[in-house]
C-alpha cells in the first residue's frame, strides 16, 4: 500500500470545530463537520497505516486569537498535513459594535494577512515538508433566515438564532463585501507558502445553482450537513490532485 502522511491536523473556527469533544472519546473527537468526514475517510481507507487525525479548532476564534494559541493548537501536534480555515470571525469582529478598537484593529484585513503569514511561517519552520491546505473563508448575506419552530430550543441556541435575525440585510452585505477581501488575502498567502487552496466559495457557488445557498450554508456562516459534504469532497479532491493521497 502506498504511504500517506501520518498526522493530519484540522484547525480553525466553528466550521471546523463541529462541536468536537475534548475528552478523548473516539466517538466524538472530530466533531460533526467536514473534518469528521475527512478523518473517517482516512481511517477507513488506510487502516494498515493507522493515520491519526486531530481537530483543534475552536468556535468563535479569529486569526489573532488563533495565532496567540498557535503553539498549542498546531505546533504541538507536529502535523504532516495542516488543513486551516479561519477568517469569518475576523469579519464578524470588525463589524461588531461591542468590540474594542484594539480588537477591531487586530481583525482588520492587513492584520489578517500578517496573522496568516506568521502562522504558516512558524509551521513551515517546524516542518519544511508540511502539506498545507488553506480554506478560503466565506460569508453569505442569507435571505431566508432561520425561524423559531415549535420544537424546544435550549437558551443558547435560541439566543443565537435571535441574534442572526436582528442583523439588517445591509449589515450582512457589508460583511459579505469584507469577506471578499479576505478571500484574496488567503490566495495571496497560500501562493507565498506553496499551500493548496480549498476553494469553498466556488463549490458553494456551483451548488447554489441547484438549491438556495441557505440549503448549503444555513445562516450564511455555518454549513448544513449537505454543505459539509461538499467541503469534504473539495478537501479530498485537493489531497488527490496534489499527491497527498493516491
Residue pairs with C-beta under 8 A, 6 or more apart in sequence:
1 46
1 48
1 49
2 246
3 49
4 42
4 46
4 49
4 51
4 244
4 245
4 246
5 51
5 80
5 81
5 131
5 244
6 49
6 51
6 52
6 80
7 51
7 52
7 54
7 77
7 78
7 79
7 80
7 81
8 38
8 39
8 42
8 51
8 52
8 53
8 54
8 79
8 80
8 81
8 83
9 53
9 54
9 56
9 74
9 77
9 79
9 81
9 82
9 83
10 16
10 30
10 35
10 38
10 39
10 53
10 54
10 55
10 56
10 57
10 83
11 55
11 56
11 57
11 66
11 73
11 74
11 82
11 83
11 84
11 85
11 86
12 57
12 61
12 66
12 84
12 85
12 86
12 135
13 57
13 58
13 59
13 60
13 61
13 62
13 85
13 86
13 88
13 89
14 57
14 58
14 59
14 60
14 221
14 222
15 33
15 34
15 57
15 85
15 88
15 221
15 222
15 223
15 231
16 31
16 33
16 34
16 35
16 55
16 57
16 83
16 85
17 31
17 33
17 55
17 57
17 58
17 59
18 30
18 31
18 32
18 33
18 34
18 35
18 36
18 55
18 57
18 228
19 31
19 32
19 59
20 28
20 29
20 30
20 31
20 32
20 35
20 36
20 55
20 57
21 27
21 28
21 29
21 31
23 29
29 55
30 36
30 39
30 40
30 53
30 55
31 55
31 57
32 228
33 223
33 228
33 231
34 223
34 228
34 229
34 231
34 232
34 235
35 53
35 55
35 57
35 83
36 55
37 228
37 229
37 232
38 53
38 83
38 232
38 235
38 236
39 53
39 55
41 232
41 236
42 51
42 53
42 245
43 50
43 51
43 53
54 77
54 79
56 72
56 73
56 74
56 77
57 73
57 85
58 65
58 66
58 69
58 73
60 89
61 69
61 86
61 89
62 86
62 87
62 89
62 90
62 92
62 93
62 106
62 107
63 86
63 87
63 90
63 107
63 111
63 112
63 115
63 116
63 119
64 90
64 106
64 107
64 111
64 115
66 73
66 86
66 115
66 119
67 115
67 118
67 119
70 118
70 119
70 122
74 82
74 119
74 122
74 123
75 122
75 123
75 126
78 126
78 127
79 123
79 127
79 130
80 127
80 129
80 130
80 131
81 130
81 131
81 132
81 133
81 239
81 244
82 123
82 130
82 131
82 132
82 133
83 133
83 135
83 198
83 235
84 119
84 132
84 133
84 134
84 135
85 134
85 135
85 137
85 198
85 200
86 116
86 137
87 112
87 137
87 179
87 182
87 186
88 137
88 138
88 139
88 179
88 221
89 107
90 107
90 108
90 109
90 111
90 112
90 182
91 107
91 137
91 139
91 175
91 178
91 179
91 182
92 175
93 99
93 103
93 104
93 106
93 107
94 104
94 107
94 108
94 178
95 171
95 174
95 175
95 178
96 104
99 107
105 111
106 115
109 178
109 181
109 182
109 185
112 182
112 185
113 185
113 188
113 189
116 185
116 186
116 189
117 189
117 192
117 193
120 132
120 189
120 193
120 195
121 193
123 130
123 132
124 130
124 132
124 193
131 196
131 242
131 244
132 190
132 193
132 194
132 195
132 196
133 195
133 196
133 197
133 198
133 235
133 238
133 239
134 186
134 189
134 190
134 195
134 196
134 197
134 198
135 186
135 198
135 200
135 231
136 183
136 186
136 187
136 197
136 198
136 199
136 200
136 201
137 179
137 182
137 183
137 186
137 200
138 179
138 183
138 200
138 201
138 204
138 217
139 175
139 176
139 178
139 179
139 220
139 221
140 176
140 204
140 213
140 214
140 217
140 220
140 221
141 169
141 172
141 173
141 175
141 176
141 220
142 172
142 213
142 214
142 217
142 218
142 219
142 220
143 169
143 212
143 214
144 212
144 214
145 164
145 165
145 219
146 161
146 164
146 165
146 218
146 219
147 161
148 158
148 161
148 162
153 161
164 219
172 220
176 220
183 201
186 197
187 197
189 195
190 196
190 197
196 238
196 241
196 242
197 238
198 231
198 234
198 235
198 238
199 234
200 230
200 231
200 234
203 230
203 231
203 233
203 234
204 213
204 216
204 217
204 227
204 230
207 213
207 215
207 216
207 226
207 227
207 230
208 216
211 226
213 220
214 220
215 224
215 226
216 223
216 224
216 226
216 227
216 230
217 223
217 224
217 227
218 224
218 227
223 230
223 231
238 244
239 245
240 246
